[in-house]
Amino acid sequence: MATAMIKGLLHQDYPEEKIMVADPDPVRRQELSALGITVFPENPAMVAGAEAVILAVKPQKVEEALQGIEFPSGVPLLSIVAGYSTARLEKLLPGACVLRAMPNVAALVRAGITALAPGKSAREEDLAWGKEILQAFGRVVLVDEEMMNAVTAVSGSGPGFVFSFLAALTDAGVLAGLPRPLAGELALQTLLGSAKMAAESGEHPVVLREMVTSPGGTTIAGLLELEKNGFAGTIMQAVYAAKKRADELG
């Protein structure tokens, strides 16, 4: 995700010389250096000269990543760590102005959506900075932090669920007798077109579903099987399980 953010900033003509990154992996450092940015092997050296910091590590690695850092007072810290509250970060880094965000993997193609929440230490200018950075790779919505774990489950984990549906729809086409390349093309464009229709029409998904559901037709026959197998309930349970896991991480 950090790489996606860096590429998004560079695509928006953010100055290369203003982007610094730290990574302990020498292979990753070489890959990142190829982007034209400044790369450090250790976090403290990078943070010492930073005007703002983005924390992009696994939840289990936060304390290790912050070890030895003397965080400059008044510097904004934007965290994209899943399930990690601003209160915990403010306790670890008393001088930081903490923001919490949850982008999703669609940031890689600059079509993501990111939820942004300020911590108690964040100022208006910190929030404006965070929003400007995050808009480089998609839409930004401001939320209360108490919603963030639910956001993580819907838009953070959501792409994984969507990709699973796409794979299943493709496999279903193969089962029905289509060559896999054709099944994949049909499934993907159907997903893209349906999403575009939902975005542009402003109609509720149920209304759109009714538009393609003729009495006694093929779609209603398929929808019956989805309902018999608990399709809607399974999706809700998946999102709820992801939210519970985010709660545990925090």
MODELLER restraints for C-alpha pairs under 7 A, 6 or more apart:
rsr = mdl.restraints
at = mdl.atoms
rsr.add(forms.Gaussian(group=physical.xy_distance, feature=features.Distance(at['CA:1:A'], at['CA:105:A']), mean=6.79, stdev=0.5))
rsr.add(forms.Gaussian(group=physical.xy_distance, feature=features.Distance(at['CA:2:A'], at['CA:56:A']), mean=5.99, stdev=0.5))
rsr.add(forms.Gaussian(group=physical.xy_distance, feature=features.Distance(at['CA:4:A'], at['CA:107:A']), mean=6.05, stdev=0.5))
rsr.add(forms.Gaussian(group=physical.xy_distance, feature=features.Distance(at['CA:4:A'], at['CA:108:A']), mean=4.87, stdev=0.5))
rsr.add(forms.Gaussian(group=physical.xy_distance, feature=features.Distance(at['CA:5:A'], at['CA:137:A']), mean=6.92, stdev=0.5))
rsr.add(forms.Gaussian(group=physical.xy_distance, feature=features.Distance(at['CA:8:A'], at['CA:110:A']), mean=6.63, stdev=0.5))
rsr.add(forms.Gaussian(group=physical.xy_distance, feature=features.Distance(at['CA:8:A'], at['CA:136:A']), mean=5.33, stdev=0.5))
rsr.add(forms.Gaussian(group=physical.xy_distance, feature=features.Distance(at['CA:8:A'], at['CA:137:A']), mean=5.25, stdev=0.5))
rsr.add(forms.Gaussian(group=physical.xy_distance, feature=features.Distance(at['CA:9:A'], at['CA:136:A']), mean=5.62, stdev=0.5))
rsr.add(forms.Gaussian(group=physical.xy_distance, feature=features.Distance(at['CA:10:A'], at['CA:16:A']), mean=6.89, stdev=0.5))
rsr.add(forms.Gaussian(group=physical.xy_distance, feature=features.Distance(at['CA:12:A'], at['CA:136:A']), mean=6.28, stdev=0.5))
rsr.add(forms.Gaussian(group=physical.xy_distance, feature=features.Distance(at['CA:16:A'], at['CA:36:A']), mean=6.15, stdev=0.5))
rsr.add(forms.Gaussian(group=physical.xy_distance, feature=features.Distance(at['CA:16:A'], at['CA:37:A']), mean=5.26, stdev=0.5))
rsr.add(forms.Gaussian(group=physical.xy_distance, feature=features.Distance(at['CA:17:A'], at['CA:37:A']), mean=6.10, stdev=0.5))
rsr.add(forms.Gaussian(group=physical.xy_distance, feature=features.Distance(at['CA:17:A'], at['CA:38:A']), mean=6.92, stdev=0.5))
rsr.add(forms.Gaussian(group=physical.xy_distance, feature=features.Distance(at['CA:19:A'], at['CA:37:A']), mean=5.73, stdev=0.5))
rsr.add(forms.Gaussian(group=physical.xy_distance, feature=features.Distance(at['CA:19:A'], at['CA:38:A']), mean=6.48, stdev=0.5))
rsr.add(forms.Gaussian(group=physical.xy_distance, feature=features.Distance(at['CA:20:A'], at['CA:37:A']), mean=6.09, stdev=0.5))
rsr.add(forms.Gaussian(group=physical.xy_distance, feature=features.Distance(at['CA:20:A'], at['CA:38:A']), mean=4.72, stdev=0.5))
rsr.add(forms.Gaussian(group=physical.xy_distance, feature=features.Distance(at['CA:20:A'], at['CA:39:A']), mean=5.76, stdev=0.5))
rsr.add(forms.Gaussian(group=physical.xy_distance, feature=features.Distance(at['CA:20:A'], at['CA:46:A']), mean=6.73, stdev=0.5))
rsr.add(forms.Gaussian(group=physical.xy_distance, feature=features.Distance(at['CA:21:A'], at['CA:38:A']), mean=6.43, stdev=0.5))
rsr.add(forms.Gaussian(group=physical.xy_distance, feature=features.Distance(at['CA:21:A'], at['CA:39:A']), mean=4.98, stdev=0.5))
rsr.add(forms.Gaussian(group=physical.xy_distance, feature=features.Distance(at['CA:21:A'], at['CA:40:A']), mean=6.12, stdev=0.5))
rsr.add(forms.Gaussian(group=physical.xy_distance, feature=features.Distance(at['CA:21:A'], at['CA:46:A']), mean=6.84, stdev=0.5))
rsr.add(forms.Gaussian(group=physical.xy_distance, feature=features.Distance(at['CA:22:A'], at['CA:39:A']), mean=5.68, stdev=0.5))
rsr.add(forms.Gaussian(group=physical.xy_distance, feature=features.Distance(at['CA:22:A'], at['CA:40:A']), mean=4.48, stdev=0.5))
rsr.add(forms.Gaussian(group=physical.xy_distance, feature=features.Distance(at['CA:22:A'], at['CA:41:A']), mean=5.49, stdev=0.5))
rsr.add(forms.Gaussian(group=physical.xy_distance, feature=features.Distance(at['CA:22:A'], at['CA:42:A']), mean=5.62, stdev=0.5))
rsr.add(forms.Gaussian(group=physical.xy_distance, feature=features.Distance(at['CA:22:A'], at['CA:43:A']), mean=5.39, stdev=0.5))
rsr.add(forms.Gaussian(group=physical.xy_distance, feature=features.Distance(at['CA:22:A'], at['CA:46:A']), mean=6.40, stdev=0.5))
rsr.add(forms.Gaussian(group=physical.xy_distance, feature=features.Distance(at['CA:23:A'], at['CA:29:A']), mean=6.11, stdev=0.5))
rsr.add(forms.Gaussian(group=physical.xy_distance, feature=features.Distance(at['CA:23:A'], at['CA:40:A']), mean=6.52, stdev=0.5))
rsr.add(forms.Gaussian(group=physical.xy_distance, feature=features.Distance(at['CA:23:A'], at['CA:41:A']), mean=5.38, stdev=0.5))
rsr.add(forms.Gaussian(group=physical.xy_distance, feature=features.Distance(at['CA:23:A'], at['CA:42:A']), mean=6.53, stdev=0.5))
rsr.add(forms.Gaussian(group=physical.xy_distance, feature=features.Distance(at['CA:24:A'], at['CA:41:A']), mean=5.09, stdev=0.5))
rsr.add(forms.Gaussian(group=physical.xy_distance, feature=features.Distance(at['CA:24:A'], at['CA:42:A']), mean=6.33, stdev=0.5))
rsr.add(forms.Gaussian(group=physical.xy_distance, feature=features.Distance(at['CA:29:A'], at['CA:39:A']), mean=6.29, stdev=0.5))
rsr.add(forms.Gaussian(group=physical.xy_distance, feature=features.Distance(at['CA:33:A'], at['CA:39:A']), mean=6.19, stdev=0.5))
rsr.add(forms.Gaussian(group=physical.xy_distance, feature=features.Distance(at['CA:40:A'], at['CA:46:A']), mean=6.21, stdev=0.5))
rsr.add(forms.Gaussian(group=physical.xy_distance, feature=features.Distance(at['CA:43:A'], at['CA:65:A']), mean=6.90, stdev=0.5))
rsr.add(forms.Gaussian(group=physical.xy_distance, feature=features.Distance(at['CA:44:A'], at['CA:68:A']), mean=6.33, stdev=0.5))
rsr.add(forms.Gaussian(group=physical.xy_distance, feature=features.Distance(at['CA:44:A'], at['CA:69:A']), mean=4.77, stdev=0.5))
rsr.add(forms.Gaussian(group=physical.xy_distance, feature=features.Distance(at['CA:47:A'], at['CA:53:A']), mean=6.97, stdev=0.5))
rsr.add(forms.Gaussian(group=physical.xy_distance, feature=features.Distance(at['CA:47:A'], at['CA:71:A']), mean=6.94, stdev=0.5))
rsr.add(forms.Gaussian(group=physical.xy_distance, feature=features.Distance(at['CA:51:A'], at['CA:75:A']), mean=6.22, stdev=0.5))
rsr.add(forms.Gaussian(group=physical.xy_distance, feature=features.Distance(at['CA:52:A'], at['CA:75:A']), mean=5.54, stdev=0.5))
rsr.add(forms.Gaussian(group=physical.xy_distance, feature=features.Distance(at['CA:52:A'], at['CA:76:A']), mean=5.08, stdev=0.5))
rsr.add(forms.Gaussian(group=physical.xy_distance, feature=features.Distance(at['CA:52:A'], at['CA:77:A']), mean=6.11, stdev=0.5))
rsr.add(forms.Gaussian(group=physical.xy_distance, feature=features.Distance(at['CA:53:A'], at['CA:76:A']), mean=6.35, stdev=0.5))
rsr.add(forms.Gaussian(group=physical.xy_distance, feature=features.Distance(at['CA:53:A'], at['CA:77:A']), mean=4.81, stdev=0.5))
rsr.add(forms.Gaussian(group=physical.xy_distance, feature=features.Distance(at['CA:53:A'], at['CA:78:A']), mean=6.21, stdev=0.5))
rsr.add(forms.Gaussian(group=physical.xy_distance, feature=features.Distance(at['CA:54:A'], at['CA:77:A']), mean=5.72, stdev=0.5))
rsr.add(forms.Gaussian(group=physical.xy_distance, feature=features.Distance(at['CA:54:A'], at['CA:78:A']), mean=4.64, stdev=0.5))
rsr.add(forms.Gaussian(group=physical.xy_distance, feature=features.Distance(at['CA:54:A'], at['CA:79:A']), mean=5.75, stdev=0.5))
rsr.add(forms.Gaussian(group=physical.xy_distance, feature=features.Distance(at['CA:55:A'], at['CA:78:A']), mean=6.10, stdev=0.5))
rsr.add(forms.Gaussian(group=physical.xy_distance, feature=features.Distance(at['CA:55:A'], at['CA:79:A']), mean=4.63, stdev=0.5))
rsr.add(forms.Gaussian(group=physical.xy_distance, feature=features.Distance(at['CA:55:A'], at['CA:80:A']), mean=6.22, stdev=0.5))
rsr.add(forms.Gaussian(group=physical.xy_distance, feature=features.Distance(at['CA:56:A'], at['CA:79:A']), mean=6.40, stdev=0.5))
rsr.add(forms.Gaussian(group=physical.xy_distance, feature=features.Distance(at['CA:56:A'], at['CA:80:A']), mean=5.48, stdev=0.5))
rsr.add(forms.Gaussian(group=physical.xy_distance, feature=features.Distance(at['CA:56:A'], at['CA:81:A']), mean=5.95, stdev=0.5))
rsr.add(forms.Gaussian(group=physical.xy_distance, feature=features.Distance(at['CA:57:A'], at['CA:81:A']), mean=6.06, stdev=0.5))
rsr.add(forms.Gaussian(group=physical.xy_distance, feature=features.Distance(at['CA:58:A'], at['CA:81:A']), mean=6.22, stdev=0.5))
rsr.add(forms.Gaussian(group=physical.xy_distance, feature=features.Distance(at['CA:59:A'], at['CA:81:A']), mean=5.76, stdev=0.5))
rsr.add(forms.Gaussian(group=physical.xy_distance, feature=features.Distance(at['CA:59:A'], at['CA:82:A']), mean=6.30, stdev=0.5))
rsr.add(forms.Gaussian(group=physical.xy_distance, feature=features.Distance(at['CA:59:A'], at['CA:84:A']), mean=6.60, stdev=0.5))
rsr.add(forms.Gaussian(group=physical.xy_distance, feature=features.Distance(at['CA:59:A'], at['CA:249:A']), mean=6.79, stdev=0.5))
rsr.add(forms.Gaussian(group=physical.xy_distance, feature=features.Distance(at['CA:71:A'], at['CA:93:A']), mean=6.43, stdev=0.5))
rsr.add(forms.Gaussian(group=physical.xy_distance, feature=features.Distance(at['CA:71:A'], at['CA:95:A']), mean=6.43, stdev=0.5))
rsr.add(forms.Gaussian(group=physical.xy_distance, feature=features.Distance(at['CA:71:A'], at['CA:96:A']), mean=6.65, stdev=0.5))
rsr.add(forms.Gaussian(group=physical.xy_distance, feature=features.Distance(at['CA:72:A'], at['CA:95:A']), mean=6.37, stdev=0.5))
rsr.add(forms.Gaussian(group=physical.xy_distance, feature=features.Distance(at['CA:73:A'], at['CA:95:A']), mean=4.14, stdev=0.5))
rsr.add(forms.Gaussian(group=physical.xy_distance, feature=features.Distance(at['CA:73:A'], at['CA:96:A']), mean=5.80, stdev=0.5))
rsr.add(forms.Gaussian(group=physical.xy_distance, feature=features.Distance(at['CA:74:A'], at['CA:95:A']), mean=5.96, stdev=0.5))
rsr.add(forms.Gaussian(group=physical.xy_distance, feature=features.Distance(at['CA:74:A'], at['CA:96:A']), mean=5.69, stdev=0.5))
rsr.add(forms.Gaussian(group=physical.xy_distance, feature=features.Distance(at['CA:74:A'], at['CA:97:A']), mean=5.95, stdev=0.5))
rsr.add(forms.Gaussian(group=physical.xy_distance, feature=features.Distance(at['CA:75:A'], at['CA:96:A']), mean=5.53, stdev=0.5))
rsr.add(forms.Gaussian(group=physical.xy_distance, feature=features.Distance(at['CA:75:A'], at['CA:97:A']), mean=5.93, stdev=0.5))
rsr.add(forms.Gaussian(group=physical.xy_distance, feature=features.Distance(at['CA:76:A'], at['CA:96:A']), mean=5.87, stdev=0.5))
rsr.add(forms.Gaussian(group=physical.xy_distance, feature=features.Distance(at['CA:76:A'], at['CA:97:A']), mean=4.46, stdev=0.5))
rsr.add(forms.Gaussian(group=physical.xy_distance, feature=features.Distance(at['CA:76:A'], at['CA:98:A']), mean=5.91, stdev=0.5))
rsr.add(forms.Gaussian(group=physical.xy_distance, feature=features.Distance(at['CA:76:A'], at['CA:126:A']), mean=5.90, stdev=0.5))
rsr.add(forms.Gaussian(group=physical.xy_distance, feature=features.Distance(at['CA:77:A'], at['CA:96:A']), mean=6.12, stdev=0.5))
rsr.add(forms.Gaussian(group=physical.xy_distance, feature=features.Distance(at['CA:77:A'], at['CA:97:A']), mean=5.78, stdev=0.5))
rsr.add(forms.Gaussian(group=physical.xy_distance, feature=features.Distance(at['CA:77:A'], at['CA:98:A']), mean=4.81, stdev=0.5))
rsr.add(forms.Gaussian(group=physical.xy_distance, feature=features.Distance(at['CA:77:A'], at['CA:99:A']), mean=6.04, stdev=0.5))
rsr.add(forms.Gaussian(group=physical.xy_distance, feature=features.Distance(at['CA:78:A'], at['CA:98:A']), mean=6.04, stdev=0.5))
rsr.add(forms.Gaussian(group=physical.xy_distance, feature=features.Distance(at['CA:78:A'], at['CA:99:A']), mean=4.71, stdev=0.5))
rsr.add(forms.Gaussian(group=physical.xy_distance, feature=features.Distance(at['CA:78:A'], at['CA:100:A']), mean=5.74, stdev=0.5))
rsr.add(forms.Gaussian(group=physical.xy_distance, feature=features.Distance(at['CA:78:A'], at['CA:101:A']), mean=6.95, stdev=0.5))
rsr.add(forms.Gaussian(group=physical.xy_distance, feature=features.Distance(at['CA:78:A'], at['CA:130:A']), mean=6.80, stdev=0.5))
rsr.add(forms.Gaussian(group=physical.xy_distance, feature=features.Distance(at['CA:79:A'], at['CA:99:A']), mean=6.14, stdev=0.5))
rsr.add(forms.Gaussian(group=physical.xy_distance, feature=features.Distance(at['CA:79:A'], at['CA:100:A']), mean=4.83, stdev=0.5))
rsr.add(forms.Gaussian(group=physical.xy_distance, feature=features.Distance(at['CA:79:A'], at['CA:101:A']), mean=6.02, stdev=0.5))
rsr.add(forms.Gaussian(group=physical.xy_distance, feature=features.Distance(at['CA:80:A'], at['CA:100:A']), mean=6.10, stdev=0.5))
rsr.add(forms.Gaussian(group=physical.xy_distance, feature=features.Distance(at['CA:80:A'], at['CA:101:A']), mean=4.97, stdev=0.5))
rsr.add(forms.Gaussian(group=physical.xy_distance, feature=features.Distance(at['CA:80:A'], at['CA:102:A']), mean=5.49, stdev=0.5))
rsr.add(forms.Gaussian(group=physical.xy_distance, feature=features.Distance(at['CA:82:A'], at['CA:246:A']), mean=6.59, stdev=0.5))
rsr.add(forms.Gaussian(group=physical.xy_distance, feature=features.Distance(at['CA:83:A'], at['CA:149:A']), mean=6.10, stdev=0.5))
rsr.add(forms.Gaussian(group=physical.xy_distance, feature=features.Distance(at['CA:83:A'], at['CA:246:A']), mean=4.61, stdev=0.5))
rsr.add(forms.Gaussian(group=physical.xy_distance, feature=features.Distance(at['CA:83:A'], at['CA:247:A']), mean=6.11, stdev=0.5))
rsr.add(forms.Gaussian(group=physical.xy_distance, feature=features.Distance(at['CA:83:A'], at['CA:249:A']), mean=5.11, stdev=0.5))
rsr.add(forms.Gaussian(group=physical.xy_distance, feature=features.Distance(at['CA:83:A'], at['CA:250:A']), mean=4.47, stdev=0.5))
rsr.add(forms.Gaussian(group=physical.xy_distance, feature=features.Distance(at['CA:84:A'], at['CA:249:A']), mean=6.65, stdev=0.5))
rsr.add(forms.Gaussian(group=physical.xy_distance, feature=features.Distance(at['CA:84:A'], at['CA:250:A']), mean=4.61, stdev=0.5))
rsr.add(forms.Gaussian(group=physical.xy_distance, feature=features.Distance(at['CA:85:A'], at['CA:250:A']), mean=6.10, stdev=0.5))
rsr.add(forms.Gaussian(group=physical.xy_distance, feature=features.Distance(at['CA:86:A'], at['CA:98:A']), mean=6.14, stdev=0.5))
rsr.add(forms.Gaussian(group=physical.xy_distance, feature=features.Distance(at['CA:86:A'], at['CA:99:A']), mean=6.77, stdev=0.5))
rsr.add(forms.Gaussian(group=physical.xy_distance, feature=features.Distance(at['CA:86:A'], at['CA:100:A']), mean=6.35, stdev=0.5))
rsr.add(forms.Gaussian(group=physical.xy_distance, feature=features.Distance(at['CA:86:A'], at['CA:119:A']), mean=5.23, stdev=0.5))
rsr.add(forms.Gaussian(group=physical.xy_distance, feature=features.Distance(at['CA:87:A'], at['CA:119:A']), mean=6.97, stdev=0.5))
rsr.add(forms.Gaussian(group=physical.xy_distance, feature=features.Distance(at['CA:90:A'], at['CA:96:A']), mean=6.58, stdev=0.5))
rsr.add(forms.Gaussian(group=physical.xy_distance, feature=features.Distance(at['CA:90:A'], at['CA:98:A']), mean=6.70, stdev=0.5))
rsr.add(forms.Gaussian(group=physical.xy_distance, feature=features.Distance(at['CA:97:A'], at['CA:121:A']), mean=4.85, stdev=0.5))
rsr.add(forms.Gaussian(group=physical.xy_distance, feature=features.Distance(at['CA:97:A'], at['CA:122:A']), mean=4.52, stdev=0.5))
rsr.add(forms.Gaussian(group=physical.xy_distance, feature=features.Distance(at['CA:98:A'], at['CA:118:A']), mean=6.56, stdev=0.5))
rsr.add(forms.Gaussian(group=physical.xy_distance, feature=features.Distance(at['CA:98:A'], at['CA:119:A']), mean=5.29, stdev=0.5))
rsr.add(forms.Gaussian(group=physical.xy_distance, feature=features.Distance(at['CA:98:A'], at['CA:121:A']), mean=6.00, stdev=0.5))
rsr.add(forms.Gaussian(group=physical.xy_distance, feature=features.Distance(at['CA:98:A'], at['CA:122:A']), mean=5.45, stdev=0.5))
rsr.add(forms.Gaussian(group=physical.xy_distance, feature=features.Distance(at['CA:99:A'], at['CA:117:A']), mean=5.93, stdev=0.5))
rsr.add(forms.Gaussian(group=physical.xy_distance, feature=features.Distance(at['CA:99:A'], at['CA:118:A']), mean=4.51, stdev=0.5))
rsr.add(forms.Gaussian(group=physical.xy_distance, feature=features.Distance(at['CA:99:A'], at['CA:119:A']), mean=5.47, stdev=0.5))
rsr.add(forms.Gaussian(group=physical.xy_distance, feature=features.Distance(at['CA:99:A'], at['CA:122:A']), mean=6.49, stdev=0.5))
rsr.add(forms.Gaussian(group=physical.xy_distance, feature=features.Distance(at['CA:100:A'], at['CA:116:A']), mean=5.86, stdev=0.5))
rsr.add(forms.Gaussian(group=physical.xy_distance, feature=features.Distance(at['CA:100:A'], at['CA:117:A']), mean=5.23, stdev=0.5))
rsr.add(forms.Gaussian(group=physical.xy_distance, feature=features.Distance(at['CA:100:A'], at['CA:118:A']), mean=6.19, stdev=0.5))
rsr.add(forms.Gaussian(group=physical.xy_distance, feature=features.Distance(at['CA:101:A'], at['CA:114:A']), mean=6.50, stdev=0.5))
rsr.add(forms.Gaussian(group=physical.xy_distance, feature=features.Distance(at['CA:101:A'], at['CA:115:A']), mean=5.45, stdev=0.5))
rsr.add(forms.Gaussian(group=physical.xy_distance, feature=features.Distance(at['CA:101:A'], at['CA:116:A']), mean=4.41, stdev=0.5))
rsr.add(forms.Gaussian(group=physical.xy_distance, feature=features.Distance(at['CA:101:A'], at['CA:117:A']), mean=6.26, stdev=0.5))
rsr.add(forms.Gaussian(group=physical.xy_distance, feature=features.Distance(at['CA:102:A'], at['CA:114:A']), mean=5.31, stdev=0.5))
rsr.add(forms.Gaussian(group=physical.xy_distance, feature=features.Distance(at['CA:102:A'], at['CA:115:A']), mean=5.26, stdev=0.5))
rsr.add(forms.Gaussian(group=physical.xy_distance, feature=features.Distance(at['CA:102:A'], at['CA:116:A']), mean=6.74, stdev=0.5))
rsr.add(forms.Gaussian(group=physical.xy_distance, feature=features.Distance(at['CA:102:A'], at['CA:152:A']), mean=6.34, stdev=0.5))
rsr.add(forms.Gaussian(group=physical.xy_distance, feature=features.Distance(at['CA:102:A'], at['CA:156:A']), mean=6.67, stdev=0.5))
rsr.add(forms.Gaussian(group=physical.xy_distance, feature=features.Distance(at['CA:103:A'], at['CA:112:A']), mean=6.70, stdev=0.5))
rsr.add(forms.Gaussian(group=physical.xy_distance, feature=features.Distance(at['CA:103:A'], at['CA:113:A']), mean=5.92, stdev=0.5))
rsr.add(forms.Gaussian(group=physical.xy_distance, feature=features.Distance(at['CA:103:A'], at['CA:114:A']), mean=4.09, stdev=0.5))
rsr.add(forms.Gaussian(group=physical.xy_distance, feature=features.Distance(at['CA:103:A'], at['CA:115:A']), mean=6.60, stdev=0.5))
rsr.add(forms.Gaussian(group=physical.xy_distance, feature=features.Distance(at['CA:103:A'], at['CA:156:A']), mean=6.50, stdev=0.5))
rsr.add(forms.Gaussian(group=physical.xy_distance, feature=features.Distance(at['CA:104:A'], at['CA:112:A']), mean=5.73, stdev=0.5))
rsr.add(forms.Gaussian(group=physical.xy_distance, feature=features.Distance(at['CA:104:A'], at['CA:113:A']), mean=6.37, stdev=0.5))
rsr.add(forms.Gaussian(group=physical.xy_distance, feature=features.Distance(at['CA:104:A'], at['CA:114:A']), mean=6.68, stdev=0.5))
rsr.add(forms.Gaussian(group=physical.xy_distance, feature=features.Distance(at['CA:104:A'], at['CA:155:A']), mean=6.33, stdev=0.5))
rsr.add(forms.Gaussian(group=physical.xy_distance, feature=features.Distance(at['CA:104:A'], at['CA:156:A']), mean=4.83, stdev=0.5))
rsr.add(forms.Gaussian(group=physical.xy_distance, feature=features.Distance(at['CA:105:A'], at['CA:112:A']), mean=6.72, stdev=0.5))
rsr.add(forms.Gaussian(group=physical.xy_distance, feature=features.Distance(at['CA:106:A'], at['CA:112:A']), mean=4.30, stdev=0.5))
rsr.add(forms.Gaussian(group=physical.xy_distance, feature=features.Distance(at['CA:107:A'], at['CA:137:A']), mean=5.05, stdev=0.5))
rsr.add(forms.Gaussian(group=physical.xy_distance, feature=features.Distance(at['CA:107:A'], at['CA:138:A']), mean=6.38, stdev=0.5))
rsr.add(forms.Gaussian(group=physical.xy_distance, feature=features.Distance(at['CA:110:A'], at['CA:137:A']), mean=3.96, stdev=0.5))
rsr.add(forms.Gaussian(group=physical.xy_distance, feature=features.Distance(at['CA:110:A'], at['CA:138:A']), mean=5.18, stdev=0.5))
rsr.add(forms.Gaussian(group=physical.xy_distance, feature=features.Distance(at['CA:111:A'], at['CA:137:A']), mean=6.23, stdev=0.5))
rsr.add(forms.Gaussian(group=physical.xy_distance, feature=features.Distance(at['CA:111:A'], at['CA:138:A']), mean=4.80, stdev=0.5))
rsr.add(forms.Gaussian(group=physical.xy_distance, feature=features.Distance(at['CA:112:A'], at['CA:137:A']), mean=6.12, stdev=0.5))
rsr.add(forms.Gaussian(group=physical.xy_distance, feature=features.Distance(at['CA:112:A'], at['CA:138:A']), mean=4.50, stdev=0.5))
rsr.add(forms.Gaussian(group=physical.xy_distance, feature=features.Distance(at['CA:112:A'], at['CA:139:A']), mean=6.33, stdev=0.5))
rsr.add(forms.Gaussian(group=physical.xy_distance, feature=features.Distance(at['CA:113:A'], at['CA:138:A']), mean=5.42, stdev=0.5))
rsr.add(forms.Gaussian(group=physical.xy_distance, feature=features.Distance(at['CA:113:A'], at['CA:139:A']), mean=4.68, stdev=0.5))
rsr.add(forms.Gaussian(group=physical.xy_distance, feature=features.Distance(at['CA:113:A'], at['CA:140:A']), mean=5.76, stdev=0.5))
rsr.add(forms.Gaussian(group=physical.xy_distance, feature=features.Distance(at['CA:114:A'], at['CA:139:A']), mean=6.23, stdev=0.5))
rsr.add(forms.Gaussian(group=physical.xy_distance, feature=features.Distance(at['CA:114:A'], at['CA:140:A']), mean=4.82, stdev=0.5))
rsr.add(forms.Gaussian(group=physical.xy_distance, feature=features.Distance(at['CA:114:A'], at['CA:141:A']), mean=6.27, stdev=0.5))
rsr.add(forms.Gaussian(group=physical.xy_distance, feature=features.Distance(at['CA:115:A'], at['CA:140:A']), mean=5.85, stdev=0.5))
rsr.add(forms.Gaussian(group=physical.xy_distance, feature=features.Distance(at['CA:115:A'], at['CA:141:A']), mean=4.90, stdev=0.5))
rsr.add(forms.Gaussian(group=physical.xy_distance, feature=features.Distance(at['CA:115:A'], at['CA:142:A']), mean=5.76, stdev=0.5))
rsr.add(forms.Gaussian(group=physical.xy_distance, feature=features.Distance(at['CA:115:A'], at['CA:143:A']), mean=6.30, stdev=0.5))
rsr.add(forms.Gaussian(group=physical.xy_distance, feature=features.Distance(at['CA:116:A'], at['CA:140:A']), mean=6.92, stdev=0.5))
rsr.add(forms.Gaussian(group=physical.xy_distance, feature=features.Distance(at['CA:116:A'], at['CA:141:A']), mean=6.14, stdev=0.5))
rsr.add(forms.Gaussian(group=physical.xy_distance, feature=features.Distance(at['CA:116:A'], at['CA:142:A']), mean=4.89, stdev=0.5))
rsr.add(forms.Gaussian(group=physical.xy_distance, feature=features.Distance(at['CA:116:A'], at['CA:143:A']), mean=5.99, stdev=0.5))
rsr.add(forms.Gaussian(group=physical.xy_distance, feature=features.Distance(at['CA:117:A'], at['CA:142:A']), mean=5.97, stdev=0.5))
rsr.add(forms.Gaussian(group=physical.xy_distance, feature=features.Distance(at['CA:117:A'], at['CA:143:A']), mean=5.41, stdev=0.5))
rsr.add(forms.Gaussian(group=physical.xy_distance, feature=features.Distance(at['CA:117:A'], at['CA:144:A']), mean=5.75, stdev=0.5))
rsr.add(forms.Gaussian(group=physical.xy_distance, feature=features.Distance(at['CA:117:A'], at['CA:145:A']), mean=5.30, stdev=0.5))
rsr.add(forms.Gaussian(group=physical.xy_distance, feature=features.Distance(at['CA:118:A'], at['CA:127:A']), mean=6.61, stdev=0.5))
rsr.add(forms.Gaussian(group=physical.xy_distance, feature=features.Distance(at['CA:131:A'], at['CA:140:A']), mean=6.67, stdev=0.5))
rsr.add(forms.Gaussian(group=physical.xy_distance, feature=features.Distance(at['CA:134:A'], at['CA:140:A']), mean=6.65, stdev=0.5))
rsr.add(forms.Gaussian(group=physical.xy_distance, feature=features.Distance(at['CA:149:A'], at['CA:243:A']), mean=5.52, stdev=0.5))
rsr.add(forms.Gaussian(group=physical.xy_distance, feature=features.Distance(at['CA:149:A'], at['CA:246:A']), mean=5.51, stdev=0.5))
rsr.add(forms.Gaussian(group=physical.xy_distance, feature=features.Distance(at['CA:149:A'], at['CA:247:A']), mean=6.43, stdev=0.5))
rsr.add(forms.Gaussian(group=physical.xy_distance, feature=features.Distance(at['CA:150:A'], at['CA:243:A']), mean=5.30, stdev=0.5))
rsr.add(forms.Gaussian(group=physical.xy_distance, feature=features.Distance(at['CA:152:A'], at['CA:243:A']), mean=6.88, stdev=0.5))
rsr.add(forms.Gaussian(group=physical.xy_distance, feature=features.Distance(at['CA:153:A'], at['CA:239:A']), mean=5.23, stdev=0.5))
rsr.add(forms.Gaussian(group=physical.xy_distance, feature=features.Distance(at['CA:153:A'], at['CA:242:A']), mean=4.96, stdev=0.5))
rsr.add(forms.Gaussian(group=physical.xy_distance, feature=features.Distance(at['CA:153:A'], at['CA:243:A']), mean=4.98, stdev=0.5))
rsr.add(forms.Gaussian(group=physical.xy_distance, feature=features.Distance(at['CA:154:A'], at['CA:239:A']), mean=6.18, stdev=0.5))
rsr.add(forms.Gaussian(group=physical.xy_distance, feature=features.Distance(at['CA:166:A'], at['CA:187:A']), mean=6.41, stdev=0.5))
rsr.add(forms.Gaussian(group=physical.xy_distance, feature=features.Distance(at['CA:166:A'], at['CA:188:A']), mean=6.70, stdev=0.5))
rsr.add(forms.Gaussian(group=physical.xy_distance, feature=features.Distance(at['CA:169:A'], at['CA:187:A']), mean=6.00, stdev=0.5))
rsr.add(forms.Gaussian(group=physical.xy_distance, feature=features.Distance(at['CA:170:A'], at['CA:183:A']), mean=5.15, stdev=0.5))
rsr.add(forms.Gaussian(group=physical.xy_distance, feature=features.Distance(at['CA:170:A'], at['CA:184:A']), mean=5.00, stdev=0.5))
rsr.add(forms.Gaussian(group=physical.xy_distance, feature=features.Distance(at['CA:170:A'], at['CA:187:A']), mean=5.69, stdev=0.5))
rsr.add(forms.Gaussian(group=physical.xy_distance, feature=features.Distance(at['CA:173:A'], at['CA:183:A']), mean=5.09, stdev=0.5))
rsr.add(forms.Gaussian(group=physical.xy_distance, feature=features.Distance(at['CA:174:A'], at['CA:180:A']), mean=5.68, stdev=0.5))
rsr.add(forms.Gaussian(group=physical.xy_distance, feature=features.Distance(at['CA:174:A'], at['CA:183:A']), mean=6.24, stdev=0.5))
rsr.add(forms.Gaussian(group=physical.xy_distance, feature=features.Distance(at['CA:198:A'], at['CA:205:A']), mean=6.81, stdev=0.5))
rsr.add(forms.Gaussian(group=physical.xy_distance, feature=features.Distance(at['CA:213:A'], at['CA:219:A']), mean=5.41, stdev=0.5))
rsr.add(forms.Gaussian(group=physical.xy_distance, feature=features.Distance(at['CA:213:A'], at['CA:220:A']), mean=5.68, stdev=0.5))
rsr.add(forms.Gaussian(group=physical.xy_distance, feature=features.Distance(at['CA:214:A'], at['CA:220:A']), mean=6.98, stdev=0.5))
